[in-house]
Amino acid sequence: MRGTSRKRDRFGPMTPDQIAAFARRALRIARTEIAAVSALFIVALGVMTFVELADDMTEADGRAFDQGVLEAMRPHAIADPWGPGWLETAAMDLTALGGTAVLSLFAVIVTGFLILQRKRLSGLLLALGLIGGVALSEGLKALFGRDRPPEALRAVETMSASFPSGHSLLSAVFYLSIGVMLTRAFPQKRLKAYVIAVAVLLTLLVGLTRVYLAAHWATDVLAGWSVGAAWAMALWLIAYGLQRRQTARPQAPHVLPVDEEG
């Protein structure tokens, strides 16, 4: 009977002290793992958003939204977009920041810098992230095969299919990955916030220029942002998990770690 009583007490209602201790432990775990939880949330949200956009793309509401945005950018159904001439020139310059050639050059420069800083894992994941982003972009374009906006309205030349926007996807992968990496180099919260804000701003500007120049439908850009952000955060989670595993494992003498963060 005593054993049964003890077992009942053990699995019975928690006391106020036990509840408080559990809450403190949960809060401590949440604080230490908030970055990983946030990254997981972004991955899930990005995937769900892309699936929803892919479904809306074929429906009347989605097509009406895209057509409405295009007509707002081209109010007179001409190749020249809305606004002064210098705005179109600026958009053409900014949209190149999401091009494969520009991002590949930036990736080589940044990867070389990371290798010199003995952050080999970060450099490898950045390179693989961009390569994987290109593969994702081309694979999804081939899968959906969506036509671009009318050729007569495009202010830039295009070659591949429209959905999702490769410029938007790759800029999200590259700039968000760089932004997250740089936050670890700055202890001040305001510098971390500034770096992330710049990364997000560059990603947004590239995507907006694709719509403004009629190179993509609006849903193409939204889909590119969704997949790119999800892929960037997935790569960060891989790096985070490998680093945690490496930190928990004792290092052998005279052996350099894969990715020093000193």
C-alpha positions in Angstrom: 0.0 0.0 0.0 2.9 2.4 0.9 4.4 1.8 -2.6 1.2 2.5 -4.2 0.8 5.7 -2.2 4.3 6.9 -3.1 3.7 6.2 -6.8 0.4 8.1 -6.6 2.2 11.1 -4.9 4.9 11.0 -7.5 2.6 11.3 -10.4 0.0 13.5 -8.7 -0.6 17.2 -9.1 2.5 19.4 -9.0 3.0 21.6 -6.0 3.5 25.4 -6.4 7.2 25.0 -5.8 7.5 22.4 -8.5 5.5 24.5 -10.9 7.8 27.5 -10.2 10.9 25.4 -10.7 9.6 23.9 -13.9 8.7 27.4 -15.2 12.2 28.7 -14.4 13.8 25.7 -16.1 11.6 26.2 -19.2 12.3 29.9 -19.3 16.1 29.2 -19.1 15.9 26.7 -22.0 13.8 29.1 -24.0 16.3 31.9 -23.5 19.3 29.8 -24.5 17.5 28.2 -27.5 15.4 31.1 -28.7 17.6 31.5 -31.8 17.1 27.9 -32.8 13.3 28.1 -32.1 13.0 31.3 -34.2 14.9 29.7 -37.0 12.7 26.6 -37.0 9.6 28.9 -37.0 11.0 30.7 -40.1 11.6 27.4 -41.9 8.1 26.2 -41.2 6.5 29.5 -42.0 8.5 29.8 -45.3 7.5 26.3 -46.4 3.8 26.9 -45.6 3.8 30.3 -47.3 5.4 28.8 -50.5 2.8 26.0 -50.6 0.0 28.5 -50.2 1.4 30.8 -52.9 1.9 27.9 -55.3 -1.8 27.0 -54.8 -3.0 30.6 -55.2 -0.9 31.0 -58.4 -3.4 28.8 -60.3 -6.5 30.3 -58.8 -8.5 33.4 -59.9 -7.7 35.4 -56.8 -4.0 34.9 -57.1 -4.0 35.8 -60.8 -6.1 38.9 -60.1 -3.6 40.0 -57.4 -0.6 39.6 -59.7 -2.4 41.4 -62.5 -3.4 44.3 -60.2 0.2 44.8 -59.1 1.4 44.7 -62.7 -1.1 47.3 -63.8 -0.1 49.5 -60.8 3.5 49.4 -62.0 2.5 49.8 -65.7 -0.6 52.1 -65.5 -0.5 52.8 -69.3 0.4 49.3 -70.4 3.8 50.3 -71.7 7.3 49.1 -71.1 8.3 52.1 -69.1 7.4 51.6 -65.4 5.7 54.0 -63.1 7.8 56.9 -61.9 10.7 59.1 -63.1 13.4 57.7 -65.4 16.1 57.7 -62.8 14.0 55.3 -60.7 14.0 52.7 -63.4 17.8 53.1 -63.8 18.2 52.7 -60.0 16.0 49.6 -60.1 18.1 48.0 -62.8 21.3 48.6 -60.8 19.7 47.2 -57.6 18.2 44.2 -59.2 21.7 43.0 -60.2 22.5 42.5 -56.5 20.3 39.3 -56.7 21.9 38.0 -59.9 23.7 34.7 -60.0 27.0 36.3 -61.3 27.1 39.0 -58.6 26.1 36.7 -55.8 28.7 34.1 -56.9 31.4 36.8 -56.9 30.4 37.9 -53.4 30.2 34.3 -52.2 33.8 33.6 -53.4 35.0 36.7 -51.6 33.2 36.1 -48.3 34.0 32.3 -48.4 37.7 33.1 -48.8 37.6 35.6 -45.9 35.9 33.0 -43.7 38.5 30.4 -44.5 41.3 32.8 -43.7 39.5 33.4 -40.4 39.5 29.7 -39.8 35.7 29.6 -40.0 35.8 26.8 -42.5 32.4 25.4 -41.6 30.7 28.8 -42.1 32.4 29.2 -45.4 31.4 25.7 -46.6 27.8 26.2 -45.6 27.6 29.6 -47.3 28.9 28.1 -50.6 26.7 25.1 -50.4 23.8 27.3 -49.5 24.1 29.4 -52.6 24.7 26.3 -54.8 21.6 24.7 -53.2 19.7 27.9 -53.7 20.4 27.9 -57.4 19.4 24.2 -57.6 16.2 25.0 -55.7 15.4 27.9 -58.0 15.9 26.1 -61.2 14.2 22.9 -60.0 11.1 24.8 -58.9 11.0 26.9 -62.1 11.1 23.7 -64.1 8.4 22.1 -62.0 5.9 24.9 -62.2 6.8 26.3 -65.6 5.0 29.6 -65.1 5.0 32.2 -67.9 6.5 35.6 -67.1 4.7 38.9 -67.4 4.1 40.0 -71.1 7.4 40.5 -72.9 6.3 43.9 -74.1 6.1 45.2 -70.5 9.5 43.8 -69.3 12.2 46.3 -68.7 14.9 43.6 -68.5 15.7 40.5 -70.4 14.7 37.1 -68.9 15.4 33.5 -69.8 13.9 31.0 -67.4 10.4 30.4 -66.0 8.8 32.8 -63.6 7.8 31.0 -60.4 9.6 31.4 -58.0 11.8 34.5 -58.5 15.4 33.3 -58.6 16.7 36.8 -57.7 14.5 37.0 -54.7 15.3 33.4 -53.5 19.1 33.7 -53.9 19.3 37.2 -52.4 17.3 35.9 -49.3 19.7 32.9 -49.0 22.9 35.0 -49.4 22.1 38.2 -47.5 20.2 36.6 -44.7 23.0 34.0 -44.2 25.6 36.7 -44.1 23.5 38.8 -41.8 23.1 36.0 -39.3 26.8 35.2 -39.4 27.8 38.8 -38.8 25.6 39.1 -35.7 27.9 36.7 -33.9 30.8 39.1 -34.4 29.1 42.0 -32.6 28.2 41.9 -28.9 26.0 45.0 -28.9 22.4 44.4 -29.7 22.0 47.5 -31.7 24.8 46.4 -34.1 23.1 43.0 -34.4 19.8 44.6 -35.2 21.5 46.9 -37.8 23.2 44.0 -39.6 20.0 42.0 -39.8 18.1 45.1 -40.9 20.6 45.7 -43.8 20.3 42.1 -44.8 16.5 42.2 -44.9 16.6 45.6 -46.7 18.8 44.2 -49.5 16.6 41.1 -49.8 13.5 43.3 -50.1 15.0 45.7 -52.5 16.0 43.0 -54.9 12.6 41.4 -54.9 10.7 44.7 -55.3 12.8 45.6 -58.3 11.9 42.4 -60.0 8.2 43.3 -59.8 8.8 47.0 -60.7 10.7 46.0 -63.8 8.0 43.5 -64.7 10.5 40.6 -64.7 8.2 38.7 -62.3 4.7 38.5 -60.9 4.3 39.6 -57.3 3.6 36.1 -56.1 6.9 34.9 -57.8 8.8 37.3 -55.5 6.8 36.3 -52.4 7.5 32.7 -53.1 11.2 33.4 -53.7 11.5 35.2 -50.4 9.7 32.3 -48.6 11.9 29.6 -50.0 15.1 31.6 -49.6 14.5 32.5 -46.0 13.5 28.9 -45.1 16.7 27.6 -46.8 18.9 30.2 -45.2 17.5 29.3 -41.7 17.8 25.6 -42.4 21.5 26.1 -43.2 21.9 28.1 -40.0 20.3 25.3 -38.0 22.8 22.8 -39.4 25.7 25.1 -38.5 24.2 25.6 -35.0 23.8 21.9 -34.4 27.3 21.0 -35.6 28.8 23.8 -33.4 26.9 22.6 -30.4 28.0 19.1 -31.0 31.6 20.2 -31.4 31.5 22.3 -28.3 30.2 19.4 -26.2 32.9 17.0 -27.5 36.4 17.5 -26.0 38.9 18.5 -28.6 42.0 16.4 -29.2 45.3 18.2 -28.5 46.9 20.0 -31.4 43.8 19.6 -33.5 42.1 22.7 -34.9 38.3 22.7 -34.7 36.3 22.8 -37.9 35.0 26.2 -37.3 36.6 28.5 -34.7 34.5 31.3 -33.5 37.1 33.2 -31.5 
